[in-house]
Each structure stands twice: as C-alpha cells, then as structure tokens.
Amino acid sequence: MTSASAAPHEKVLHSFNGNDGAGSLAGLIFDAAGNLYGTTTAGGSYDAGTVFELTPGADGSWKEKVLYSFGKEAASPQSSLVFDTSGNLYGTTLNGGAYNAGTVFDLTSTGGGGWKEKILHSFNSNGNDGFFPYASLIIDTSGNLYGTTYNGGGNSNLGSGCGAVFELTHKVRGGWKETILHTFENNGKDGCYPYAGLVLDASGNLYGTTSQGGGANGFGTVFELTKAHDGWVEKLLHTFSFNDEDGFYPTAGLTFDSAGNLYGTTRSGGRSICETGCGIVFELSPTAGGSWMERILHTFDRHGGADGYYPAGSLIFDAAGNLYGTTYSGGTYHIDGTAFELTPRTGGPGWTEKVLHSFDRGDGDEPWGGLISDPKGNLYGTTYFGGTYGGGTVFEITP
C-alpha cells in the first residue's frame, strides 16, 4: 500500500446493535477468503460478548454473522483472534472460566456454518497462575500459544505478582498444558501489568510491553524473553520515564520491521499540552553493545489542530515502510479518535504524520484496537462506541 494524494474515504461496514455484539476493543483478522473476524466485549445472546464474522458481498456490502455468544463459561473478550493452520480460531476472555479469572478458548468449525467453543485453559488467582488476560494470543510454527495476563503469575502472591507470560502446549493424550514463562514482580525494577500481547522473532524470542513498572515511578517497559536451558530469561530493553519527551504507560503490542527494529506506542507522555502527555510513537533499535536505543517518531498533541491523542493499539507497516495506527481520542471532533499514517521524511531524519480519518460518533467513536490492511491497501478496524446504534462499528478506510 502507498499513500494517495486524495483524501482517504471511510466507510462503515457494520454497526453493532447489542444483539449481535457491542463494544469492540480489539483489532480484526482476515481469513484466506477475505472474510473479517473479531470480538466484542459485550452484547450477544447473554450480553457477555461475541465472536463475529463479516463477509463481503459482490455489491460492496458486508454481512455480519455471530459465530459465538459468550455466557457463563467465559465472558468479555478484550482481544483479537488468531487462526491456526487448520482454520481454528483462538482467543482470550477477561472473565469467566472455572475460577472466574479469564480463559483461553478455541472455536472450531463444525461444518454448515456452525462453530463449537472449547475452553483450553481457565486462569486461576491462586498465586500459581496468571489471571485476567486482556491480550491477544500468538501461535508459533509448532502450534503452541503464547500470551500475557494482567495480574498474578507463578509462585507469587496477590501483592507481588503483577502479571505473567504464559505458554500453552498440546498434551500427548489430548488437552493443553500451561507453563508460566515469566512472572512480573512488583519490585521497583521489573515491569508490571502487561496489557498487550507478544511478538516472536525468527529465533523464537518473545517481545512485549508492560503498562507500568520498570523503575521507582513505574511508567512501563519493553521486555525480551529468551529461552535458556533452564527456562526463560527476561531482559528489559527500555524503561519509560516521565521527562517531558519520553512516553509512558504503553498498552499496545510491538511491531518489527525487516531490520529488526521494534515500533510501538504509549498511551501517555511526550511533549504536549495534555495533562500527562498525549502519547507517542517510538522506535527501539538494537546497538552493537547489546542495548537498545529509543527514538521518538511522533508526539501526539491536541493543541491547535486535529491531531489524535491517546494511542492504545498496535502499529502496522505497508510495503513502502509507512506506519499506520489509531488514537482513541482527539481528531477534528476532539474526542472521537483518529486513524493516522506516519511516513519517513525523504532525504532527512524524522517522520511526518497525516490524519487519515477523524471519527465523529456517527461513523464510530474510540478506536482502541489497531488496524489491518488488505492487498489493495484498504485499512480495517473497529470502534468501541458510535455507529447507528451506539454499540461501535467495523470500518474501512480506502486510499
């Protein structure tokens, strides 16, 4: 996808009405046929959230179908979904499960358009497990699942464990086994409260963010987990600080470029007029000495213009090296959020930001999740509020 000189066009593909879901906080995924899949935190048959599918029609319209409505066994999915090679869908719910501390679930097609749900793991707040997973899962080439929980952790108590990284692997005789790879400790050094999911590099190392922790003031971290012979070793790549330039409170996951640099956002911080900063887009680059250097690509600012602020979703690249993301506030209408593009400046340092769309409640309000793109360069995402019925939307932005 490349930037177009004309203004991008936004189109609402679906407005949630409560019965078919409401309040999506997650991004979308495609299948091979071009259908879209996502989750809502509420609505559905039991007002506990849904998994939905949107199918494009020949006339340009999209048809929504609820694949599953959550209820007593699991509730309130906050995250996007992931496919395995067999076409099964995996995700997490914040609540529900055997201990009402969240779940990992699987949706399997039963043929004829039906889907069957199965709980793969129920999180437990007993001090030996993480609990309350906000984040999406990732899957490796062996079919193992990785994710984070906002609270708890292995061998911890409620006062010291502030989140975990976990792995789910297939058991030989069926079922899944959970292993806690890392417990974040509220010790003034480690990160705390991971809100976002993980990314894998080619060597199998895991990278992520914590929304708090990482120092005396606890403004968040970027971390790496490397597999060793006796477990996994954590390394903090960056600790955010409140210094009028750096961001803090990162709630989004990370994105790699082809050179191995990491990109992300923080929900607050940066040099701006917002009381605690409007947030930033940052880059982390590995150095020859083994450390990582941070560079701030953009500081959001609501003063005197239509810029967005408070980015909470992950970023994506296009083939030309431009970055795309969302803010859940700001824009032309001040509070409804934006979709933005960051382009490297030609012949010089820095990046140039362009607001692609300002939401206005009628077409959506508060896009918390990130964006995805199709082969034609169209962008797709969700909003938490707004639309025809106020329950949020699925939207498309066309260059």
Secondary structure, 3 states (H helix, E strand, C coil): CCCCCCCCEEEEEEECCECCEECCCCCCEECCCCCEEEEECECCCCCCCEEEEEEECCCCCEEEEEEEECCCCEECCCCCCEECCCCCEEEEECEECCCCCCEEEEEEEEECCEEEEEEEEECCCCCCCEECCCCCCEECCCCCEEEEECEECCCCCCCCEEEEEEEEEECCCCCEEEEEEEEEECCCCCEECCCCCCEECCCCCEEEEECEECCCCCECEEEEEEEECCEEEEEEEEECCCCCCCEECCCCCCEECCCCCEEEEECEECCCCCCCCCCEEEEEEECCCCCEEEEEEEECCCCCCCCEECCCCCCEECCCCCEEEEECEECCCCCCCEEEEEEECCCCCCEEEEEEEECCECCEECCCCCCEECCCCCEEEEECEECCCCECEEEEEEC
